[in-house]
Amino acid sequence: MRLNTLKPAPGAKKDRHRVGRGVGSGWGKTAGRGHKGQKARSGGFHKIGFEGGQMPLHRRLPKRGFNSPTRDDIAEVRLSELERLEAPDVDLAALQAAGIVSKKALGAKIILSGKLSKKLTVKGDVKASKGARSAIEGAGGRVEVAEEKPVVKKLPKKPQAKPEAAAKA
């Protein structure tokens, strides 16, 4: 067998379907478009999902769900994964170098899953849940990251009219 002798299987290659080429072809006159109507006209087509002016299905149904743009920014790290880590200091760079966290992650959070027997120091952009923090400290390590509490912003109070000004009016 040579490259110049290769041929497609019989019946695999069909001629291109040429419409509008005379009555004898079987696809003459209306060229498979039928009689009249929007689809019979040149340029007469509408966008996908158009239902003739009726409210389309994709707009009739309610919206559902939410795609967070920051979903993959904070990576989860298990205690069992920290057990494999050879470095005594755990920070984002060490986790990324070990392949535990993706290179795109902006931070990491250690969760209580598995057991930890090593003495580790957690610092930098790596946070720990309450259970994970107690497990790390129980193994003789320490967590040097201050857990941030969510900041609740209060709206400024509207200036109220003074009672004196209301009495004069």
C-alpha positions as CSV (number, residue, x, y, z in Angstrom):
1,M,0.0,0.0,0.0
2,R,1.3,3.4,-1.0
3,L,0.1,6.9,-0.3
4,N,-0.6,7.5,-4.0
5,T,-2.9,4.4,-4.1
6,L,-5.1,5.4,-1.1
7,K,-8.8,6.0,-2.0
8,P,-11.9,6.6,0.1
9,A,-14.3,3.7,0.6
10,P,-16.8,3.3,-2.3
11,G,-19.9,5.5,-1.5
12,A,-18.1,7.6,1.0
13,K,-17.6,10.6,-1.3
14,K,-20.7,12.3,-2.7
15,D,-21.0,15.2,-5.1
16,R,-21.9,18.5,-3.7
17,H,-25.6,19.2,-3.6
18,R,-26.1,22.0,-6.3
19,V,-29.6,23.5,-6.1
20,G,-31.3,25.8,-8.6
21,R,-29.6,24.2,-11.6
22,G,-32.6,23.3,-13.8
23,V,-35.7,21.1,-13.7
24,G,-33.8,17.9,-14.6
25,S,-31.7,18.0,-11.5
26,G,-34.7,17.6,-9.2
27,W,-33.7,20.7,-7.3
28,G,-34.7,23.4,-9.9
29,K,-37.4,26.1,-9.7
30,T,-37.7,26.8,-5.9
31,A,-34.5,25.0,-5.2
32,G,-35.9,23.1,-2.1
33,R,-37.2,26.3,-0.5
34,G,-40.9,25.6,-1.1
35,H,-43.3,28.4,-2.1
36,K,-43.3,31.9,-0.6
37,G,-42.8,32.7,3.1
38,Q,-39.8,34.2,4.9
39,K,-37.6,31.1,4.4
40,A,-38.1,31.3,0.7
41,R,-36.7,34.8,0.3
42,S,-33.1,35.7,-0.1
43,G,-31.8,37.0,3.2
44,G,-35.1,36.0,4.8
45,F,-34.0,34.2,8.0
46,H,-34.2,35.0,11.6
47,K,-32.1,34.5,14.7
48,I,-32.0,31.2,16.5
49,G,-34.7,30.9,19.1
50,F,-37.0,33.5,17.3
51,E,-40.7,32.4,17.6
52,G,-42.4,34.8,15.3
53,G,-42.7,37.6,17.8
54,Q,-43.9,35.4,20.6
55,M,-41.8,35.7,23.8
56,P,-39.0,33.1,23.1
57,L,-38.6,30.1,25.4
58,H,-35.2,31.2,26.7
59,R,-36.8,34.5,27.9
60,R,-40.0,32.9,29.3
61,L,-38.1,30.7,31.7
62,P,-36.7,32.1,34.9
63,K,-33.0,32.7,35.4
64,R,-31.3,30.2,37.6
65,G,-27.9,30.0,39.3
66,F,-24.9,32.2,39.5
67,N,-21.4,32.0,38.1
68,S,-19.0,33.6,40.5
69,P,-16.1,35.4,38.7
70,T,-13.8,34.7,41.7
71,R,-14.7,31.1,42.3
72,D,-11.3,29.5,41.9
73,D,-9.3,32.3,43.5
74,I,-9.1,30.6,47.0
75,A,-8.0,27.0,47.0
76,E,-8.9,24.4,49.6
77,V,-6.0,22.5,51.2
78,R,-6.6,19.4,53.4
79,L,-4.5,18.5,56.4
80,S,-3.6,15.2,54.7
81,E,-2.1,17.2,51.8
82,L,0.0,19.2,54.3
83,E,1.3,15.9,55.7
84,R,3.1,15.3,52.3
85,L,4.6,18.8,52.3
86,E,8.3,18.7,53.1
87,A,8.8,22.4,53.9
88,P,8.3,23.4,57.6
89,D,6.8,26.7,56.6
90,V,3.5,26.7,54.7
91,D,2.8,29.6,52.5
92,L,1.1,30.1,49.1
93,A,4.4,29.8,47.2
94,A,5.3,26.5,49.0
95,L,1.9,25.0,48.2
96,Q,2.2,26.0,44.6
97,A,5.7,24.6,44.3
98,A,4.5,21.3,45.7
99,G,1.6,21.2,43.3
100,I,-1.0,21.1,46.0
101,V,-2.5,24.5,44.9
102,S,-2.9,25.7,41.3
103,K,-0.6,28.5,40.0
104,K,-3.6,30.7,39.5
105,A,-4.7,30.7,43.1
106,L,-4.6,34.0,44.9
107,G,-4.9,32.4,48.4
108,A,-5.5,29.1,50.2
109,K,-7.5,27.9,53.1
110,I,-6.7,24.8,55.2
111,I,-9.6,22.7,56.1
112,L,-9.9,19.9,58.7
113,S,-9.7,16.7,56.6
114,G,-7.3,14.0,57.4
115,K,-4.6,13.9,60.1
116,L,-1.5,16.0,60.7
117,S,1.5,14.7,62.7
118,K,4.1,17.2,61.6
119,K,5.0,20.5,63.2
120,L,4.2,23.3,60.7
121,T,4.1,27.1,60.6
122,V,1.3,28.5,58.5
123,K,1.9,32.1,57.2
124,G,1.2,34.4,54.3
125,D,-1.9,34.2,52.2
126,V,-2.9,30.8,53.7
127,K,-5.8,30.8,56.2
128,A,-7.1,28.0,58.3
129,S,-10.5,27.0,59.5
130,K,-11.1,26.7,63.3
131,G,-10.8,22.9,63.3
132,A,-7.7,22.9,61.1
133,R,-6.1,25.6,63.3
134,S,-6.7,23.5,66.4
135,A,-5.3,20.4,64.6
136,I,-2.1,22.3,63.5
137,E,-1.6,23.7,67.0
138,G,-2.3,20.3,68.5
139,A,0.6,18.8,66.4
140,G,3.0,21.5,67.8
141,G,2.7,23.9,64.9
142,R,1.3,27.5,64.8
143,V,-0.8,29.6,62.6
144,E,0.6,33.1,62.1
145,V,-2.3,34.4,60.0
146,A,-4.9,36.6,61.7
147,E,-8.3,35.5,60.6
148,E,-10.1,38.5,59.2
149,K,-13.7,39.0,60.1
150,P,-16.1,40.4,57.5
151,V,-16.4,44.2,57.6
152,V,-20.0,45.4,57.9
153,K,-20.3,48.8,56.3
154,K,-22.9,51.0,57.8
155,L,-24.6,53.6,55.7
156,P,-24.2,57.2,56.8
157,K,-27.1,58.7,58.6
158,K,-29.2,61.2,56.8
159,P,-29.1,64.7,58.3
160,Q,-32.2,65.4,60.2
161,A,-33.9,68.7,60.3
162,K,-33.3,70.5,63.6
163,P,-36.4,71.0,65.8
164,E,-35.6,74.7,66.1
165,A,-35.9,75.2,62.3
166,A,-39.2,73.3,62.2
167,A,-40.6,75.5,65.1
168,K,-39.8,78.8,63.3
169,A,-41.5,77.8,60.1
